[in-house]
Amino acid sequence: LKSPFYVFTVIMLLNLLWLIFVVEETLPPHKRVQEKLKYENPFRIFVEIKNNKLLAWFSAVVLVTAIPEAGMNDIMTNYCNEQLGLCDDAGTTTKDAMFTGTLGAVMLVSQLGLMPLMARCLSDTGLLMVGLLTLQSMMFLAALLYFMPNIVVALGIWASYGGAFLLSPIVDGSLSKRLKDEDQGVGIGVIHSMKGVTICFAPYMFGGLYKLFDKDQWYVITPFIVGSVIALCGFLIALGPLRRTIEKYDEEKLRCGKVPVAGVDDTPIPIN
């Protein structure tokens, strides 16, 4: 049973070595960071966040949404199987395949089909609202499954979970088009570092909450209530300080007769 994991580990190690020693740098020389020692201190990144309100508020949104997203990942399958009363291996395997298939299909359709359409009709704040609503709908349906244990609600949970992955390209795109060329790596790196931090503790936090309560008592939905409250902070940030910061940035650019996208002109406006 352990052999696939050993094979996977060896393959990943070979991929890493290939990337380090064989693959050549594809970024044009004029876009590479010349001061290679500038960001070697890992704590210096907090200075970058402090000095850029745009990056700071986007990072805050990512943090409060990635916590429930990462925390639910490990408990969702067990929770659905327990609430649906799936005890035999055959039934569990079939339903798990349905859950995974639903997740993958919704991710594919939402990011390749719906995302381009929504980007034409909605502002960046509106796109964030769509992503946050799908995340909240996942929490709501997960709680509803306890009171209405049926396969339709369970599939709705996984569909909402797949839709919640829209938040990643929405945040990356909204931030990236407002950063200078030389700050792209730092900005996107900070965003994904926030997600990485949540993976370190969120599964333990939500898994611990899930194990605290009997699956036959309504208290078992506590992790989803906590996740919903945390994700609600994303709405407050996106509709409050983040929206004001984006509007201030774009207004300043337009007032100067420039397109509110970094890189179009040679003097992007800093946000203080």
C-alpha positions as CSV (number, residue, x, y, z in Angstrom):
1,L,0.0,0.0,0.0
2,K,2.9,2.3,0.6
3,S,4.6,1.8,-2.7
4,P,2.5,4.4,-4.7
5,F,3.6,7.1,-2.2
6,Y,7.3,6.1,-2.5
7,V,7.0,6.2,-6.3
8,F,5.2,9.6,-6.1
9,T,8.0,11.0,-3.8
10,V,10.7,9.8,-6.2
11,I,9.0,11.3,-9.2
12,M,8.5,14.7,-7.4
13,L,12.2,14.7,-6.4
14,L,13.3,14.0,-10.0
15,N,11.0,16.8,-11.2
16,L,12.6,19.2,-8.7
17,L,16.1,18.2,-9.7
18,W,15.2,18.6,-13.4
19,L,13.7,22.1,-12.7
20,I,16.9,23.2,-10.8
21,F,19.6,21.8,-13.1
22,V,18.0,21.5,-16.6
23,V,15.2,23.9,-17.1
24,E,16.4,27.3,-18.2
25,E,15.1,30.7,-17.0
26,T,12.3,31.8,-19.3
27,L,11.7,35.3,-17.9
28,P,13.2,38.0,-20.1
29,P,16.4,39.5,-18.6
30,H,14.9,42.9,-18.3
31,K,12.1,41.6,-16.1
32,R,14.3,39.7,-13.7
33,V,15.0,41.1,-10.2
34,Q,18.5,42.4,-10.2
35,E,18.9,42.9,-6.5
36,K,18.8,39.2,-5.6
37,L,19.5,39.8,-1.9
38,K,16.6,42.2,-1.4
39,Y,14.0,39.6,-0.4
40,E,16.1,36.9,1.2
41,N,15.0,37.8,4.7
42,P,11.7,36.1,5.0
43,F,10.4,38.7,7.6
44,R,11.1,41.5,5.2
45,I,7.9,40.5,3.3
46,F,5.9,42.0,6.2
47,V,7.5,45.3,5.4
48,E,6.3,45.0,1.8
49,I,2.8,44.3,3.0
50,K,2.8,47.2,5.4
51,N,4.0,49.6,2.8
52,N,1.4,48.6,0.2
53,K,-2.2,48.8,1.3
54,L,-3.4,47.2,-1.9
55,L,-1.3,44.1,-1.2
56,A,-2.2,44.2,2.5
57,W,-6.0,44.1,2.0
58,F,-5.8,41.5,-0.7
59,S,-3.7,39.4,1.6
60,A,-6.2,39.8,4.4
61,V,-9.0,38.6,2.1
62,V,-7.0,35.6,1.1
63,L,-6.2,34.7,4.7
64,V,-9.8,34.7,6.0
65,T,-11.0,32.7,3.0
66,A,-8.2,30.2,2.8
67,I,-8.6,29.2,6.5
68,P,-12.1,27.6,6.0
69,E,-11.2,26.4,2.5
70,A,-8.1,24.5,3.7
71,G,-9.8,23.4,6.9
72,M,-12.9,21.9,5.2
73,N,-10.8,19.9,2.7
74,D,-9.9,17.1,5.2
75,I,-13.3,16.7,6.9
76,M,-15.7,17.1,4.1
77,T,-15.6,13.6,2.7
78,N,-16.0,11.9,6.2
79,Y,-18.8,14.3,7.1
80,C,-20.8,13.7,4.0
81,N,-20.3,9.9,4.3
82,E,-21.4,9.9,7.9
83,Q,-24.4,12.0,7.4
84,L,-25.5,9.9,4.4
85,G,-25.0,6.8,6.5
86,L,-22.5,5.2,4.1
87,C,-20.8,2.3,5.9
88,D,-19.9,-0.2,3.2
89,D,-16.8,0.2,1.1
90,A,-18.7,0.0,-2.2
91,G,-21.2,2.7,-1.3
92,T,-18.5,5.0,0.1
93,T,-16.2,4.6,-3.0
94,T,-19.1,5.3,-5.4
95,K,-20.2,8.5,-3.5
96,D,-16.6,9.7,-3.1
97,A,-16.1,9.3,-6.9
98,M,-19.3,11.4,-7.4
99,F,-18.1,14.0,-5.0
100,T,-14.7,14.3,-6.6
101,G,-16.2,14.3,-10.1
102,T,-18.6,17.1,-9.1
103,L,-15.8,19.1,-7.7
104,G,-13.6,18.8,-10.8
105,A,-16.4,19.5,-13.2
106,V,-17.5,22.7,-11.4
107,M,-13.9,23.9,-11.2
108,L,-13.5,23.3,-14.9
109,V,-16.7,25.0,-16.0
110,S,-16.5,27.9,-13.6
111,Q,-12.9,28.9,-14.4
112,L,-13.0,28.2,-18.1
113,G,-16.6,29.1,-18.9
114,L,-18.1,31.4,-16.3
115,M,-15.0,33.3,-15.3
116,P,-14.4,35.0,-18.7
117,L,-18.1,36.0,-18.9
118,M,-18.3,37.4,-15.4
119,A,-15.0,39.3,-15.9
120,R,-16.8,41.2,-18.7
121,C,-19.8,42.1,-16.6
122,L,-18.6,42.6,-13.1
123,S,-16.0,44.8,-11.4
124,D,-13.2,43.3,-9.4
125,T,-15.2,43.8,-6.2
126,G,-18.2,42.1,-7.8
127,L,-16.1,39.1,-8.8
128,L,-14.9,38.8,-5.2
129,M,-18.5,38.8,-4.0
130,V,-19.2,35.9,-6.3
131,G,-16.3,33.9,-5.0
132,L,-17.2,34.7,-1.4
133,L,-20.8,33.7,-1.9
134,T,-19.9,30.3,-3.3
135,L,-17.7,29.8,-0.2
136,Q,-20.5,30.8,2.1
137,S,-23.0,28.5,0.2
138,M,-20.6,25.6,0.9
139,M,-20.8,26.2,4.6
140,F,-24.6,26.7,4.5
141,L,-25.2,23.4,2.5
142,A,-22.8,21.5,4.8
143,A,-24.8,22.6,7.8
144,L,-28.1,21.8,6.0
145,L,-26.9,18.3,5.3
146,Y,-27.2,17.4,9.0
147,F,-30.9,18.4,8.9
148,M,-31.6,17.1,5.3
149,P,-29.2,14.2,4.7
150,N,-29.6,13.4,1.0
151,I,-27.2,13.1,-2.0
152,V,-28.5,16.3,-3.7
153,V,-27.4,18.5,-0.8
154,A,-24.1,16.6,-0.5
155,L,-23.4,17.2,-4.2
156,G,-24.3,20.8,-3.7
157,I,-21.6,21.1,-1.0
158,W,-18.9,19.8,-3.4
159,A,-20.2,22.0,-6.3
160,S,-20.0,25.1,-4.1
161,Y,-16.5,24.0,-3.0
162,G,-15.4,23.8,-6.6
163,G,-16.9,27.2,-7.3
164,A,-15.0,28.7,-4.3
165,F,-11.8,28.0,-6.2
166,L,-12.7,31.0,-8.3
167,L,-11.3,33.2,-5.5
168,S,-7.8,32.3,-6.5
169,P,-7.8,33.6,-10.1
170,I,-10.0,36.6,-9.1
171,V,-7.6,37.7,-6.4
172,D,-4.5,37.0,-8.5
173,G,-5.9,38.9,-11.5
174,S,-7.2,41.9,-9.5
175,L,-3.9,42.4,-7.7
176,S,-1.6,41.6,-10.6
177,K,-3.0,44.2,-13.0
178,R,-2.4,46.9,-10.4
179,L,1.2,46.0,-9.5
180,K,4.4,47.2,-11.2
181,D,6.3,44.7,-13.2
182,E,9.1,44.4,-10.7
183,D,6.5,43.8,-7.9
184,Q,4.6,41.0,-9.6
185,G,6.7,38.2,-8.1
186,V,6.5,39.6,-4.6
187,G,2.8,40.3,-4.8
188,I,1.7,37.0,-6.1
189,G,4.2,35.3,-3.8
190,V,2.7,37.0,-0.7
191,I,-0.8,35.9,-1.7
192,H,0.1,32.2,-2.1
193,S,2.3,32.3,1.0
194,M,-0.9,33.3,2.9
195,K,-2.6,30.2,1.6
196,G,0.4,28.1,2.5
197,V,0.3,29.4,6.1
198,T,-3.3,28.3,6.5
199,I,-2.5,24.8,5.4
200,C,-0.2,24.5,8.4
201,F,-2.9,25.0,11.0
202,A,-6.4,25.1,9.4
203,P,-6.8,21.3,8.9
204,Y,-5.9,20.7,12.6
205,M,-8.2,23.4,13.8
206,F,-11.3,22.3,11.9
207,G,-10.5,18.6,12.3
208,G,-10.2,19.1,16.0
209,L,-13.6,20.9,16.1
210,Y,-15.1,18.1,14.1
211,K,-13.9,15.4,16.4
212,L,-15.1,17.2,19.5
213,F,-18.7,16.5,18.8
214,D,-20.9,13.4,18.3
215,K,-21.9,13.0,14.6
216,D,-25.5,12.4,15.7
217,Q,-25.8,15.8,17.5
218,W,-26.3,19.1,15.7
219,Y,-23.1,20.4,17.3
220,V,-21.2,18.5,14.6
221,I,-21.9,21.5,12.3
222,T,-19.8,23.7,14.5
223,P,-16.8,23.7,12.1
224,F,-19.0,25.0,9.3
225,I,-20.4,27.7,11.6
226,V,-16.9,28.8,12.5
227,G,-15.8,28.7,8.9
228,S,-18.8,30.8,7.9
229,V,-18.0,33.4,10.5
230,I,-14.3,33.6,9.4
231,A,-15.3,33.8,5.7
232,L,-17.8,36.6,6.6
233,C,-14.8,38.7,7.4
234,G,-13.9,38.5,3.7
235,F,-17.1,40.3,2.8
236,L,-16.4,43.0,5.3
237,I,-12.8,43.5,4.0
238,A,-13.8,43.4,0.3
239,L,-16.7,45.8,0.7
240,G,-14.9,48.1,3.1
241,P,-11.1,48.9,3.0
242,L,-10.2,46.8,0.0
243,R,-12.9,48.4,-2.2
244,R,-11.9,51.9,-1.0
245,T,-8.2,51.2,-1.7
246,I,-9.0,49.9,-5.2
247,E,-11.2,52.9,-6.0
248,K,-8.6,55.3,-4.7
249,Y,-5.9,53.6,-6.9
250,D,-8.1,53.7,-10.0
251,E,-9.3,57.2,-9.5
252,E,-5.8,58.5,-9.1
253,K,-4.7,56.8,-12.3
254,L,-7.7,58.2,-14.2
255,R,-7.2,61.7,-12.8
256,C,-3.7,61.6,-14.2
257,G,-5.1,60.5,-17.6
258,K,-3.6,57.0,-17.3
259,V,-5.1,53.6,-17.5
260,P,-5.6,52.1,-14.0
261,V,-3.4,49.1,-14.8
262,A,0.3,49.0,-13.7
263,G,2.8,48.6,-16.5
264,V,0.7,50.6,-19.1
265,D,2.6,53.8,-18.2
266,D,6.0,54.2,-16.6
267,T,4.9,55.8,-13.3
268,P,2.4,53.6,-11.4
269,I,0.9,55.4,-8.5
270,P,1.8,54.0,-5.0
271,I,-0.9,53.5,-2.4
272,N,-0.1,54.9,1.0
